[in-house]
Structure formats: C-alpha cells, structure tokens
Amino acid sequence: MDVARLKFMETKYGAWLDGILDRYADAMIILCITVASLDKFAHAC
C-alpha cells in the first residue's frame, strides 16, 4: 500500500524513485534465480 498516496503527499520524484527501486528489486530477483540455477547446473555435471 502506498503511504504517500494515503497521506496525499505524492510527488513526481517519489513516483520516479519508487519505479527505480522496483526495477532494482526485479533485477535482484532475476539475478538470484539465475545464480541459483547456474549453481544447480554446475553441480549436476
């Protein structure tokens, strides 16, 4: 839930920052899945 929206304190910078942090979180999830799958593949050989 967006606290800024509930308090009517939205800003363009806040929306931009939220979007950037969401992309970093997505990238970290993809990176972790990739590393885990590579590690699993390396031990299978």
Buried (B, 14 or more C-beta within 10 A) or exposed (E): EEEEEEEEEEEEEEEEEEEEEEEEEEEEEEEEEEEEEEEEEEEEE
